[in-house]
Amino acid sequence: MQGVFLDRKSLDLGDLDFTKFDGAIEKWQYYDETKPDQVLQRIINADVVVSNKVVLDKKILDQATQLKLICVAATGTNNVDLDAAKHNNIQVCNVRAYGTASVVQHVFVLLLSIVRNIPAYTKAVEQGNWQNSKQFCLMDYPIAELTGKVLGIVGYGELGNAVAKVARAFGMKIKIAQRPGSHDDKQVPLEDLLPQVDVLTLHCPLTPETANLISEHELGLMKPTAILINTARGGIVDELALANALKNGKLAGAGIDVLQIEPPKATNPLLDIKIPNLIVTPHMAWASREARQRIVEQMVKNIHSYQSGNLHNRVV
């Protein structure tokens, strides 16, 4: 069998162990990145293709007559035309639950940085404010605790559950938003939930139902002292509405790891350095070395399971 990894650099920074992956099939061809006009040429003789974000559309899959297996090096498979894969008898698998610890820890890095005003205090030390203080400590910016605060969770799957466990350890109270169309008595309709929460954290997928789920109306329902955390997908939040809410004091802070277009354009409203109490990180909540190594290990298992006739983590 021959395999091609189209965008290894999106996963491996030279810090991962690929020994078992290298031995999963007879021959691999690795590419750091692959442009759209290079995809077909690179996969035309491959039995197995690995892609993190490189698009494999119908036109390409219809011509890749030798291709038998696509391993997506992520959970989301929106970069693969699944209908075309099925039509061409190409099996597709993904990786799952690899980044739970990494994402959950990043959620609380963002949240604690905001409630403890870490960026402001770090800047104050850099500017010499502490060194010139008349007191032994500097308390120029408000500091809060998580204990007793209400955490609202949108998306109560693997990540939402894990976030809730850590939040409870901080003494937070948990409220879970109902899924669209759900009537679970233990969960709260979103519009009823929003006015109650001190922190709202998003862990749902981006679908037509969740696109712009948090927009001007929803932000207006939240307390002006509330904080929004988004480590899910950028399109779930109306970025201009969030920027305006922060600028106008209608929201106390936000921690954002994802934007609608990535890499973002300089004109993205959430990249305005004048927005107060906003922390933006570059879609790296998932990307601990340990999490990326788990992706490699899962892909090895997926390939071996395909070879044994029972594909693990099968999508198609």
KESEZA-841429 format. One record per residue: y, x, z of N, C-alpha, C, O in turn; residue in three letters. Coordinates in steps of 0.001 Angstrom, whole numbers, plus 500000, padded with zeros to 6 digits. Atoms other than C-alpha are relative to their C-alpha. Layout:
YXZYXZYXZYXZALA
...
This chain:
498796500836500000500000500000500000501253500870500000501271501959500574MET
498720499319500018503558501060499340501056499121500680501097497907500481GLN
498968500732499289506492500088501531501373500587499765501517501781499502GLY
498609499590500150510270500232501244500810499415501146500747498213501408VAL
499041500450498982512798500041504090501374500144499368501828501257499102PHE
498788500001500807516051499049502409501260500435500744502200500933500125LEU
498766499690499254518573499614505211499672500540501396500074499968502409ASP
500456499445498734517060501808507902501168500375500922501050500269502143ARG
498881499554499173520461503063509077500614498861500809501301499106501801LYS
499498501134499232521334499546510237499228499806501300499637499027502162SER
500845500102498807518594499964512869499850501326500720499936501394501946LEU
500360498701499430517861503637513390501150500993499867501615501276498763ASP
498940498988499986520519506161514395499427501399500155500141502331500526LEU
500677498731499794517983508975514471499466500158501408499004501231501794GLY
500417499939498603517101508095518053498729499211500276498340499050501433ASP
501190500822499818513976505981517444498737500740499586498775501644498752LEU
501304499428500317510290506893517311499351499156498913498967498013499161ASP
500598500701501135508916505901513886498573500467499713498046500187498636PHE
501328499432500258505530507635514272498991498926499608498312499056498590THR
500970501062500296503451504444514382500409499217498765499555498772497998LYS
499508500707501180505635502787511773499639500779498739499179500203497753PHE
500322499155501155505165505726509397498540499856499601498208499908498417ASP
501432500081500264501396505318509727499483498601499754498282498415499554GLY
500448501387500142501318501533509347499455499714498605498538498907498453ALA
500535500080501360500798501825505567499989501405499401500480502355500009ILE
500228498676500576499994504671503197501286500730499619501386501940499822GLU
498826499318500536503429505378501735501261499170500252501304497977499950LYS
498710500647499768507003504552502776501097500699499206501069501913499004TRP
498758499468500548510299504990500994501135499445500851501309498231500957GLN
498919500419499115513288504919503337501351500184499319501611501212498694TYR
498627499925500478516864504170502307500925499663501157500677498713501899TYR
499028500289498947519834504325504676500663498645499769500863497874500707ASP
499382501267500381521452501425502814499672499715498544499323500621497788GLU
500310500393501367520927499488499603501037499002499517501258497972500154THR
499012500909500583523587497882497414499278498921499193498146499131498755LYS
500661501104500707522847494548495700499406500387498650498326499917498292PRO
500506499649501328522443496137492269498888501049500042498366501446499001ASP
501081499019499856519889498615493661498700499377500507497650500018500473GLN
501136500585499290517521496163495346498757499904499114497693500396499488VAL
501177500239500840515226495211492470499310501298499609498086501403499681LEU
500577498719500404514738498768491264499203500631501142498161501243500911GLN
500625499345498859513807499905494775498744499281500500497880499902501118ARG
501148500737499462511300497145495548498975499627498930497935499052499250ILE
500814500521501103509736496565492125498536500405500125497661499662499681ILE
501396499545499862506583498587492981499496499920501441498451500483501767ASN
500349500033498579506466497781496695499095498818500330499229497727499776ALA
500825501075499436503810495780498511500676499400501239500551498207501516ASP
499336500412498764505871495627501724501467500418499922501780501553499563VAL
498574499690499954509653495433502029500528499665501382500255498593501921VAL
499330500222498723511611495805505256501495499931499732502065500803499076VAL
498553500165500144515175494522505360500559499460501301499997498552501913SER
499269500562498870517575493995508196500997498973499467500947497804499847ASN
498966500891500518520503492508506273500083499967498473500824499150497926LYS
499953500004501466519903493325502583499448498667499484498396498209499929VAL
500366501322500512519706490056500613498859500100498992498887500923498076VAL
501124500114500925516436489183498872500006498563499480499443497664500105LEU
499821501358500510517261486182496693498921499643498980498036500445498681ASP
501013500516500917515264484103494237499864500865498760498750501160498328LYS
500041499193501219516209486184491201499222501282500213498457501703499345LYS
500706498746499687514916489336492872498534499722500294497656500407499770ILE
501386500261499595511790487798494406499144499529498831497945499806498798LEU
500761500444501175510763486182491109499533501174499152498545501068498427ASP
500356498833500815510655489647489538499162501027500761498568501914500148GLN
500753499035499188509010491526492429498547499556500082498090499082501122ALA
501330500593500127505506490646491280498940500677500868497883500096501116THR
500981499305499159503734493232493450500221499716501489499351499997502313GLN
499617500169498604505492492227496674499119498965500698498900497866500188LEU
500894500867499239503216490703499315500558499617501363500230498557501896LYS
499523500229498634505102490960502616501440500466500145501791501572499736LEU
498642499624499624508737490939503728500085499992501514499821498975502156ILE
499766499896498560509423492169507246501508500026500230502181500978499836CYS
498580500021499666512874491149508437500171500681501353499548500286502338VAL
499803499216498770514085493632511061501037499322500897501929499973501440ALA
499094500810499195515892490836512905499318498657500213498250498402499658ALA
500559501342499796515268487294514127500429499069498884499612498313498358THR
499498500846501068517462485562511577499475500417498643499415501608498337GLY
500567499702501323515987485302508076500866499433498875500372499178497776THR
499119500607500998519026483930506230500263500912498803500808500462497795ASN
499829499091501138519083487024503992498834499927499014498846500615497992ASN
501165500140500877515753485991502423499925498556499502500044497619500291VAL
500226501336500548515257483033500076498554499610500321497622500009499622ASP
501345500319499514512297481553501933499234499114499024498018499249498891LEU
500670500843500988511559478921499286499454500840498853498335500620498389ASP
500459499120501085511349481600496603498839500871500452497909501118499683ALA
501103499200499464509135483738498838498714499180500016497660499664499603ALA
501182500870499945506753480824499379499468499728498597498259499768498368LYS
500408500280501384506715479995495658499266501187499384498353501013498577HIS
500602498788500564505789483606494869498887500574500881498449501706500675ASN
501095499580499106503127483816497625500320501296500745499452502144500952ASN
499566498850499204505133486390499557500147499527501445500908498600501725ILE
499892500359498593504671486184503307501237500670500615501616501778500235GLN
498779499509499342507737486653505526499808499919501512499338498910502039VAL
500057500000498540507858487645509182501308500574500547502055501247499838CYS
498801499474499356510618488462511644499634500633501330498452500782501638ASN
500223499470498653511021489999515109500729499097500988501760498508500663VAL
499496500998499057511709487995518249500084500573501414499282501415501816ARG
499846499712498557512925488380521831500074501495500305499788501915501426ALA
499931498551499803513444492111521361501246500425500763501245501447501450TYR
498713499563499456517053492176522544500463499206501202501645499236501542GLY
499595500875498898517015489799525496500751500765501083501867500395501448THR
499361499240498915517800492381528173501333500583499551502307500558500302ALA
498773499375500500520406494107526017501126498983499872502252499251500292SER
498962501018500195522277490906525116500463499431501334501661499266501561VAL
499636500578498700522155489460528631500904500959500768501901500537501354VAL
499167499035499295523554492658530105501392500086499373502387500262500077GLN
498694499943500669526315492677527488500848498777500342502066498884500489HIS
499277501209499588527243489084528367500749500260501302501920499905501441VAL
499368499792498700527931490178531920500936501209500011501841501280500842PHE
499002498939500182529659493387530847501328499381499562502378499697500121VAL
498785500658500475532154491234528940500626499140501091501828499214501346LEU
499491500931499008532452488622531664500605500725501199501704500386501639LEU
499497499267498840532865491057534545501238500825499654502136500983500482LEU
498817499240500415535330493159532573501240499120500005502337499577500323SER
498862500923500028537522490078532192500379499562501408501549499638501784ILE
499644500529498676537281488651535710500475501098500946501220500828501888VAL
499537498885499175537787492111537233501190500725499371501708501685499942ARG
498852499411500701540558492964534722499824501498499753500769502274499895ASN
500322498585500186538854496273533922500866500661498917501368501760499152ILE
499172499320501004540750496990530651501413500294500503501950501372500251PRO
498632499798499501544132496532532362500055501111501041500976501928501031ALA
500004498965498964543200498712535338499694501377499419500253502378499867TYR
500293498725500656541716501418533106501254500552499329501558501741499427THR
498772499579500667544926501492531077501048500438501015501792501390500777LYS
499030499651498965547001501575534272499753501405500545500701502151500793ALA
500326498651499534545169504687535469500373501029498945500928502081499262VAL
499662499080501087545569506325532055501509500239499924501954501332499572GLU
498536499890500079549321505647532231500621500581501265501837500759501337GLN
499496499367498785549610507159535716500492499045501067501089499483502051GLY
499513500984499027550355503923537589499384500200501382500075500083502394ASN
500660499797498707547787504627540306500520501285500661500787501335501861TRP
499543498715499479548891508213540662501391499890500631501719500641501549GLN
498637500167499501552447507014541308500142498832500984501248498476501390ASN
499971501151499106551474504108543557500366500406501426500028501505501865SER
499669499762498599552861503871547107498853499606500927498871499932502114LYS
501156500413499215549560502364548278498762500754499533498744501355498458GLN
501226499265500342546055503805548309499232499329498859498407499961498198PHE
500672500694501090544894501157545855501046499307499126502176499059499545CYS
499118500678500941546406499486542823499477498583499804498316498404499436LEU
500426501392500139546282495678542725501001499218499159501419498122499532MET
498975500612500839548684494852539916499495498795499206500287497969498750ASP
500573501060500831546294492492538130498997499195500814498299499751501662TYR
500900500845499196544315489540539501498538500365499801498117500732498704PRO
501430499717500006540657490083540372499285498782500571499691498257501607ILE
500754501163499545538135487252540736498537500362500190498100501454499825ALA
501447499850499806534473486831541697499275498938499184499847497903498843GLU
500822500977500702531667485058539872499357499006500965498998497898500565LEU
500664500843499010530217483598543065500675498634500085501888498536500271THR
499485501361499910530600479818543101500555499447498717500836498252498635GLY
499469500474501275531854479633539528498930499220499225497734499455499402LYS
500903500803500817530315477131537087499855500643498623500841500854497918VAL
500304499410501300528632478670534039499383498940499100498334498383499422LEU
500552500905500993528108476426531024499302500795498908499845501769498387GLY
500809499292500992525393477502528602499740499088498816499207497989498973ILE
500288500720501241525219476326524995498883500757499291499097501854498774VAL
501170499334500553521736477156523711499134500525501118499370501615501640GLY
500796499641498820519060477259526382498590500420499596497594499891500089TYR
501273499426500391516329479216524679499739501281500763500053501388501948GLY
500333498706499395515160482760525359501215500632500672501146501026501837GLU
498815499327499463518664484162525845500715499156501043501125499673502082LEU
499325500862499045520208481164527578499297499978501348499950500019502391GLY
500778499959498764517399481120530148500212501307500743500391501317501961ASN
499855498689499366517737484835530789501399500181500590501548500764501664ALA
498634499939499470521525484582531214500100499190501291500740499617502251VAL
499954500859498813521036481742533708499401500699501219499929500574502324ALA
500643499301498882518702483869535854500947501031500621501052501126501844LYS
499071499000499486521258486663536147501193499312500662501661499746501714VAL
498857500721499437524082484184536752499687499467501395500536499510502286ALA
500388500497498677522179482658539655500004501123501027500334500902502192ARG
499971498859499074521847486123541180501425500321500439501633500863501524ALA
498595499830499633525658486285541149500529498822500825501679498832501265PHE
499566501171499243525779482930542934500728498977499166501456498149499714GLY
499348500969500876526988480967539914499198498703499931497991498692500173MET
500639501297500210526229477295539305499813499796498500500704500105497708LYS
500365500071501414524521476503536010500057498563499500499537497652500144ILE
500037501268500719525170473605533649499658500293498545500179501235497948LYS
500523499747501342523426473333530295500467498906499056500366497720499372ILE
499522500964500996524877471670527207498824499374499261497845500051498948ALA
501010500683500795522793469078525402500043500475498555501114500736498007GLN
500062499765501433521602469895521915500451498744499267500286497640499785ARG
499616501186500773523002467600519220498806499068499813497751499491499341PRO
501072500981500134520904464425519270499060499925501176498184499061501219GLY
500872499997498827519263465263522591500542499064501068501745498813501147SER
499592500867498895519299462948525584499324500450501293498972499630502140HIS
500602499429498804517848465270528211500918499771501198502070500205501196ASP
499179500325498834519074464034531596500426501238500786501396501191501543ASP
499665498778499278519111467603532926501088500800499297501592501790499827LYS
498971499320500771521580468641530254501210499088499818501100497867499932GLN
498731500714499985525204467611529807500590499971498587500638501010497928VAL
499303500027501298526941466390526615501142501006499997501841501164500998PRO
499035498901500069529237469176525416501392499570500450502049500292501199LEU
498642500430499649532435467167525777500145499728501497501231499872502059GLU
499970500191498550531513466311529361499885501331500736500406501494501839ASP
500227498697499372530493469878530106501265500850500035501564501487501045LEU
498901499053500161533598471683528876501047499934501117501484500987501582LEU
498984500014498936536084470416531509499483500507501353500274500785502254PRO
500581499636498717533656471407534287499807501503500180499675501978501308GLN
500462498614499913532982475048533454501142500974500268502282500773499846VAL
499093498862499829534682478206534600499719501061498937500599501833498554ASP
500406499076501065532750480208532011499112499234499034498230498487499457VAL
500860500576501029531229479046528725499397501142499206500126501987498687LEU
500660498936500752528632481291527076499116499378498922498399498411499180THR
500666500574501169527139480654523625498754500792499635498792502016499514LEU
501265499358500359523503481357522724499203499153499018497973499206498996HIS
500653500846500993522756478886519941500080500664498630500944501512498407CYS
499914499450501360522033479725516292501164499381499238501680498329499617PRO
498978500557500882524621479205513585499311499119498967498557499609498126LEU
500560500986500919523631476062511699501144499096499540502250499196500071THR
498942500948500373525592473333509893500492499172501191501654498769501231PRO
499622500797498831525575471454513223500838500794501002501626500210501746GLU
499277499196499010526974474369515241501186500765499410501909501431500151THR
498845499324500610529529475730512742501290499418500586501475498201500607ALA
498750500421499353532957475605514450499754499017501145500557498117501391ASN
500332500859498855531271473947517426501091500067501067501411499067501710LEU
498906499816499052534024475401519618501273500201499194501549501293498696ILE
498773499966500796537291474562517899501176499573500876501078499578502103SER
498793500323499239540774473446518906499763498867500994500221498936502135GLU
500259501141499112539568470136520363499191500426501217499537500086502349HIS
500873499593498900536804471717522446500712500966500946500563500872502164GLU
499249499064499154539034474538523678501024499253500851501310499647501982LEU
499032500795499262541571471922524718499398499254501176500109498863502102GLY
500678500675498893538977470305526965499706500946501162499430500496502274LEU
500342499024498968538399473539528905501179500243500940502333500030500570MET
498959499642499041540321474582532002500810501183499456500251502040498771LYS
499218498815500413543196477013531332499562501261500735499928502368500341PRO
500525498847499253541454479265533878498612500419499516498030501356500062THR
501369499752500453538161479255531929499918501207499066500914501653498496ALA
500288498834500844536569482136530018498906499629499008497942498952499366ILE
501009500219501042534614481987526746499319501322499661499982502339499454LEU
500781498836500412531810484446525941499165499613498782498449498612498813ILE
500803500274501191530260484567522469499286501261499544499899502183499004ASN
500848498924500523527381486925521719498981499425499019497968500060498727THR
500939500682500892525694484456519334500336500285498535499831501246497955ALA
499544499809501372527331484101515904501471499625499916501924498696500584ARG
498562500207500080530983484250514912500394498623499509501390498069499976GLY
499642501277500588530986481029512906499912498823500944500337497723500593GLY
500098501086499020530258478969516018501371499689500591501618498574501050ILE
498665500141499411533849479503517185501058500044498903501016500905498025VAL
498834499981500887537012478643515255500907501138500480501542501032501529ASP
499332498785499539538641482066515434501506499825500167502084500334501127GLU
498558500214499888542221480971514801500321499127501209501291499380501924LEU
499786500878498845541943478198517388499852500772501300500614500551502241ALA
500200499197498793540620480678519961501173500949500210501665501085501330LEU
498851499093499888543392483187519226501221499258500518501935499755501389ALA
498839500782499558546013480472519650499875499560501450500854499575502197ASN
500213500437498616544462479201522884500279501138500976500866500917502036ALA
499760498844499131544567482702524380501486500361500033502031500657501096LEU
498577499652500068548117483385523203500862499005500765501876499374501357LYS
499198501055499398549368480067524552499602499689501438500085498721502026ASN
500379500178498611547708480403527945499119498798500268499014498346501408GLY
500878501154499820545309477518527348498580500411500375497736499562500661LYS
501297499445499620542335479788528099500275501338500666501141502093500225LEU
499697498801499208542178482615530613499490501285499366500049502356499602ALA
500528498779500591540083485027528585498807499706499108498243498613499138GLY
501164500134500873537353485592526027499389501366499767500093502369499650ALA
500752498801500366534669488181525362499182499676498769498322498797498813GLY
500573500341501305533530488208521731499273501216499430499852502297499322ILE
500761498900500617530783490346520182499732499740498524499191500603497834ASP
500327500384501373530561488525516842501197499331499346501952498611500000VAL
498939500641500766532987487456514134499395499343498763498278499670498364LEU
500546500777501103532571485103511197499662500878498803498632500685498158GLN
500263499048501095532835487897508607499862501384500616500751501839501335ILE
500268498676499431531311491277509511499539500948498903498652500589498129GLU
498855499521499233532570493910509087501218499103499771501372498537498688PRO
498877500919500116535772491960509746501129500570499149501238501781498951PRO
498779499588500686538944492045507719501102500229501034501085499636502113LYS
498922499678499068542062493444509352500835498785500359501514498771501386ALA
499199501207499772543647489990509084499321498999500938499885497944501228THR
500681500923499085541092488386511410500893499728501211501366500676501837ASN
499068500310498904543160486540514065499573500553501354500413500747502232PRO
500464499480498708540986487866516890500128501522500103499774502102501130LEU
499760498563499937541852491471516010501465500323500284501880501479500200LEU
498601499816499632545485490962516995500067500630501391499671500007502376ASP
500005499272498726546042493539519741500943499381501031500915499757502203ILE
499059500629499076548756491346521265499377498831500763500017498271501652LYS
500644501110499311546249488690522385499608500441501404498907501441501555ILE
500347499605498633545938488813526175498577499610500371498032498623499877PRO
501297500328499401542633488893528025498901499729498973498076498831499147ASN
501039500111501021540500489288524926499313501353499846499968502382499680LEU
500792498806500269537694491815524560499134499707498780498378498735498767ILE
500826500130501202536114492230521122499145501250499865499663502366499833VAL
500914498889500251533034494399520656499327499781498643499188498637498209THR
500400500083501410531541495170517211498533499644499765497781500450499218PRO
501358500521500213528305493097517170498937501015500443498022501355499692HIS
500941498997499505526453495584519346499332499587501305498713500413501975MET
500652500460498777525255493430522240498487500228499941497867500540500958ALA
501447499895500185521712493609520828499496501435499925498291501671500025TRP
500362498722500618521753497290519960499675501134500962499870502299500613ALA
500460498899499139520482499227522974498875500759499298498178500202498449SER
501096499236500614518091502002522011498660499348500290497777499312499432ARG
501275500619499632515330500215523883499718498762499145498587498548498710GLU
500175501202500813515900496969521978499651500361498555498785499735497945ALA
500290499587501381515932498742518617498598500590499877497938500417498853ARG
501364499484500025512710500542519510498987498857500032497936498934499396GLN
500902501155499968511115497183520318499902499345498624498846498827498260ARG
500062500534501368512042496014516811498996500786499177498163500204498482ILE
500938499152500741510178498960515324498570499686500402497700499540499544VAL
501357500257499511507143498285517510499492498631499565498318498481499228GLU
500415501321500467507109494588516613499673500008498508498728499349498075GLN
500276499950501433507282495388512907498664500665499721497950500262498802MET
501321499373500135504281497688513269498910498969500258497946498873499498VAL
500981501044499687502362494844514909499935498950498894498858498466498544LYS
499973500979501089503475492473512175499229500502498783498449499760498186ASN
500688499435501171502233494789509428498501500064500238497717499693499364ILE
501424499942499688498903495380511160499379498604499999498252498426499536HIS
500542501362499972498470491635511703499870499435498587498943498676498306SER
500120500413501396499143491022508009498738500608499380497996499940498660TYR
501171499316500555496492493579507127498693499393500490497677499452499797GLN
501206500615499442494004491783509354499874498526499607498897497870499967SER
500088501348500517494778488440507706500588498907500867500369497727500592GLY
499416501006499113496698486701510511501395500456500396501588500997501485ASN
498666499449499836500395487495510196500679499496501284500776498291501520LEU
499280500289498765502251487632513520501472499733499676502014500303498728HIS
498585500330500211505781486172513769500265499503498576501290499818497971ASN
499873500468501384505236484434510449501084498949499880501153498024500690ARG
498977500989500331508182482532509000499566499203498784499724497982498747VAL
500557500633501207506641481793505576498631500604499733497968500228498766VAL
